[in-house]
Amino acid sequence: MTDKTMATQEEIFKLFYQKSIATGDKLSPKTVKEYEKQYKTISKKINILDDEDKIMTFLDEIENPNTKSNKAFLILKIRRAFDQPYKQIEDMREQLKEEITRRRKMKSKEYTKSLISYTELVDELEKLKGSGLPYIFNYMHVNHGLRNRDLNAIIKFKKPKKVTENTIVFNPKQRKKQLDFYITDYKTSATHGDKHIIIKDENLLNEMKKLNRADNTYLVPVKQGQKATDGYINVLASKFSIRGLGEAKIAKILMKHFIDTKQFNKVHELSEQRGTNLSTLYTSYNMYDNIHKKDLQHQMLKKELMEKTSAEK
């Protein structure tokens, strides 16, 4: 049955799975499902255990390097399991890694150029003064790196004994010029716990006053005083967002600015207020990481930022 001429396409995958288990390659149910789906697509075009030249012809017809690499990866695993020649495929995949890295760098550079600078971002926020919710949404994104979901909050004139949902404690008639934002419901709350942000900026406080929200009503009102859905908040945030950037891109602009100016405390503050691990900020939100990932100077700067940010925690 292990002979490639005797095994059917369906049997090949079953045998591959059995061989993987036997050799200690523990595949998760999710991985097995993904492999099986990909295998079915490939096996409609070729027999994975066929001559290597035929496999190369099949792969050469795939233009997208990421797609080609993904298919080659599974083909390599299966051919190795059945002791079939794979050197050409392996060499091709190594070359693809370089091409994929080069393309990623180009895309990252283009992406970086397409974003506005931190100075432009702040200038655009300034132009929104007097607009109410658009200013408030963007203020929270630009100054505190908050997510859209954080803004699905109720307004209270006094802090309740127990905060059970995202709550903005602000009384427009109070003498104390301060807004307290308690955020309990957000993506990574289980890891980071409740967040408390104190805001004393007069621009933001004035916008809140102009909204004239009553006690115990939501920042974003919907019919009959009900709480808005997170989906509706996302729609509004997208509509209001400066140049359509969205909160994630704004967070990346902030990260670039903090890295450029070496504001270690601000990086930590962004991590705390956004509820995002430092390691995630330095990868997913760091535009320099894909462009200069192997650059020694960048790695030294990254290490310095990590160390100093942790030290100032």
C-alpha positions in Angstrom: 0.0 0.0 0.0 2.9 2.4 0.6 3.9 2.0 -3.1 2.8 5.3 -4.8 1.5 3.3 -7.8 -0.9 1.3 -5.6 -2.2 4.0 -3.3 -5.2 6.1 -4.3 -5.3 9.8 -3.7 -7.5 9.4 -0.6 -5.3 6.6 0.7 -2.2 8.8 0.3 -3.4 11.4 2.7 -4.6 8.8 5.3 -1.2 7.1 5.1 0.6 10.5 5.4 -1.4 11.2 8.6 -0.6 7.8 10.0 3.1 8.2 9.2 3.1 11.6 10.9 1.7 10.2 14.1 4.2 7.3 14.0 7.2 9.7 13.6 6.0 11.9 16.5 4.7 14.8 14.3 1.7 15.7 16.3 -0.7 17.5 14.1 -3.6 19.4 15.7 -7.2 18.7 14.5 -7.2 22.2 13.0 -3.9 21.6 11.1 -5.1 18.2 9.8 -8.3 19.8 8.6 -6.3 22.6 6.8 -3.9 20.0 5.3 -6.7 17.8 4.1 -8.5 20.7 2.5 -5.3 21.9 0.7 -4.5 18.3 -0.3 -7.9 17.8 -2.0 -7.3 21.0 -4.0 -3.8 19.9 -5.1 -4.8 16.3 -5.8 -7.3 17.4 -8.3 -4.4 18.8 -10.4 -1.6 16.3 -9.7 -0.6 13.2 -7.9 1.7 14.5 -5.1 3.8 11.3 -5.3 4.3 11.7 -9.1 7.7 12.5 -10.7 9.3 15.6 -9.2 9.6 17.2 -12.6 5.8 17.1 -13.0 5.3 18.6 -9.5 7.7 21.4 -10.4 5.7 22.1 -13.6 2.5 22.3 -11.5 4.1 24.7 -9.0 5.7 26.9 -11.7 2.2 27.7 -13.0 1.3 29.3 -9.7 2.1 33.1 -9.8 1.5 34.1 -6.2 4.7 33.3 -4.2 2.8 32.8 -1.0 0.3 30.4 -2.5 3.2 28.6 -4.2 5.2 28.3 -1.0 2.2 27.0 1.0 1.4 24.3 -1.5 5.0 23.4 -1.8 5.2 23.0 2.0 2.5 20.4 2.1 3.9 18.6 -0.9 7.3 18.5 0.7 5.9 17.0 3.9 4.0 14.3 2.1 6.9 13.4 -0.3 9.3 13.2 2.7 6.9 10.8 4.5 6.8 8.6 1.4 10.6 8.8 0.7 10.0 10.5 -2.7 12.5 12.9 -4.3 12.0 16.5 -3.1 15.3 18.4 -3.6 14.1 20.5 -6.5 10.9 21.5 -4.6 12.9 22.2 -1.4 15.3 24.5 -3.3 12.5 26.3 -5.0 10.8 27.0 -1.7 14.0 28.4 -0.2 14.3 30.8 -3.2 10.6 31.7 -2.6 11.4 32.7 1.0 13.7 35.4 -0.3 11.2 36.6 -2.9 8.4 36.7 -0.2 10.6 38.7 2.1 11.5 41.2 -0.6 7.9 41.6 -1.5 6.9 42.1 2.1 9.5 44.8 2.5 8.3 46.6 -0.6 4.7 46.4 0.6 5.7 47.6 4.1 7.5 50.6 2.6 4.5 51.4 0.4 2.2 51.0 3.4 4.4 53.3 5.5 4.4 56.0 2.7 0.6 55.7 2.4 0.1 56.7 6.1 0.2 60.2 7.3 2.8 61.5 9.8 2.0 61.9 13.5 2.1 65.7 13.0 -0.5 65.5 10.2 -2.6 63.2 12.4 -2.6 65.7 15.3 -3.4 68.5 12.8 -6.4 66.6 11.4 -7.7 66.0 14.9 -7.5 69.7 15.6 -9.7 70.4 12.6 -12.4 68.2 14.1 -13.0 70.4 17.1 -16.6 71.2 17.5 -17.8 68.1 15.7 -18.8 66.2 18.8 -18.6 62.4 18.4 -16.1 62.5 15.5 -13.7 64.5 17.6 -14.2 62.3 20.7 -13.7 59.0 18.8 -10.6 60.3 17.1 -9.3 61.9 20.3 -9.5 58.5 22.0 -7.7 56.8 19.1 -4.9 59.4 18.7 -4.2 60.2 22.4 -4.9 56.9 24.0 -4.7 54.3 21.2 -8.1 52.9 22.2 -10.0 50.4 20.2 -13.5 51.0 18.7 -15.1 48.6 21.1 -13.8 50.6 24.1 -16.0 53.5 23.1 -19.2 51.6 23.5 -19.6 53.2 26.9 -22.3 54.5 29.3 -22.0 58.0 30.8 -22.4 58.4 34.5 -22.3 61.6 36.5 -20.9 59.7 39.5 -18.8 56.6 39.7 -21.0 53.6 40.5 -20.0 51.3 43.4 -19.3 48.6 40.9 -18.3 49.3 37.3 -19.9 46.5 35.2 -19.5 47.9 31.7 -17.3 50.5 29.9 -18.1 53.7 31.8 -17.3 57.4 31.3 -17.7 59.2 34.6 -18.2 62.8 33.7 -20.6 65.5 35.0 -20.7 68.6 32.8 -21.7 70.7 35.8 -19.0 69.5 38.2 -16.2 71.8 39.3 -13.6 69.1 38.9 -12.3 69.3 35.3 -11.7 65.7 34.8 -13.1 62.7 32.9 -12.6 59.1 34.2 -12.9 56.4 31.7 -13.3 52.8 33.1 -13.0 50.1 30.4 -13.9 46.6 31.4 -15.2 45.1 28.2 -12.5 44.8 25.6 -10.7 42.2 23.5 -7.8 41.4 25.9 -9.5 42.2 29.2 -8.9 38.7 30.5 -5.1 39.3 30.2 -4.8 43.0 31.1 -7.7 43.5 33.5 -9.8 46.7 33.8 -8.4 49.9 32.4 -8.8 53.4 34.0 -7.9 56.5 32.0 -8.0 60.0 33.5 -8.5 62.8 31.0 -8.1 66.5 31.9 -7.8 67.9 28.4 -10.1 70.9 28.0 -10.7 70.2 24.4 -12.1 66.8 25.1 -14.1 67.9 28.1 -15.7 70.7 26.1 -16.7 68.3 23.4 -18.3 66.1 26.0 -20.2 69.1 27.5 -21.5 69.9 24.0 -22.9 66.4 23.6 -25.2 67.2 26.6 -25.7 63.6 27.5 -27.9 62.9 30.5 -26.8 60.8 33.4 -26.9 57.0 32.7 -27.1 57.3 28.9 -24.8 55.9 26.3 -22.0 57.9 24.5 -23.5 56.6 21.3 -27.3 56.7 21.6 -29.6 54.2 19.9 -33.3 53.6 19.9 -35.1 53.6 23.3 -31.8 54.2 25.1 -30.4 50.7 24.3 -26.8 49.9 24.1 -25.3 50.0 20.6 -23.8 46.8 19.2 -20.1 46.7 18.7 -20.7 46.3 15.0 -22.6 49.7 15.0 -19.7 51.3 16.9 -17.3 50.0 14.2 -19.4 51.5 11.5 -19.5 54.9 13.2 -15.7 54.7 14.0 -15.0 54.0 10.3 -17.2 56.9 9.2 -15.6 59.3 11.7 -12.0 58.2 11.4 -9.4 60.7 10.2 -8.8 60.1 6.5 -10.5 56.7 6.9 -7.4 55.3 8.7 -9.2 53.4 11.4 -7.9 52.7 14.9 -5.4 50.0 14.0 -3.5 52.3 11.5 -3.6 55.2 13.9 -2.0 52.9 16.5 0.7 52.1 14.0 1.3 55.8 13.4 1.6 56.3 17.1 4.1 53.5 17.4 6.3 54.9 14.5 6.3 58.3 16.2 7.3 56.8 19.6 10.0 54.8 18.0 11.4 57.7 16.0 11.4 59.9 19.1 12.4 57.1 21.5 9.5 57.9 23.9 9.8 54.7 25.9 7.2 55.7 28.5 4.7 56.4 25.7 5.2 52.9 24.2 4.4 51.4 27.6 1.4 53.8 28.0 0.0 52.7 24.7 0.4 49.1 25.7 -1.5 49.7 28.9 -4.3 51.9 27.5 -4.8 49.9 24.3 -4.5 46.6 26.2 -1.9 45.2 23.9 1.3 43.3 24.9 4.5 45.0 24.2 5.7 42.1 22.1 2.6 42.5 19.9 3.1 46.3 19.6 6.7 45.6 18.4 5.6 43.2 15.7 2.0 43.7 14.5 2.0 47.5 15.1 5.6 48.2 14.3 6.0 49.3 10.6 9.7 49.1 10.8 9.7 45.4 11.8 8.9 44.0 8.4 11.1 46.5 6.6 14.2 46.1 8.8 13.6 42.8 10.5 17.2 41.5 9.9 18.8 44.9 10.1 21.2 45.0 13.1 20.6 48.7 13.9 16.9 48.1 13.9 17.3 45.1 16.2 19.5 47.1 18.6 16.9 49.9 18.7 14.1 47.4 19.3 16.0 45.8 22.1 16.8 49.2 23.6 13.1 50.2 23.5 12.0 47.0 25.0 14.5 47.2 27.9 13.8 50.9 28.6 10.1 50.5 28.3 10.1 47.6 30.8 12.4 49.6 33.1 10.0 52.6 33.2 7.0 50.4 33.8 
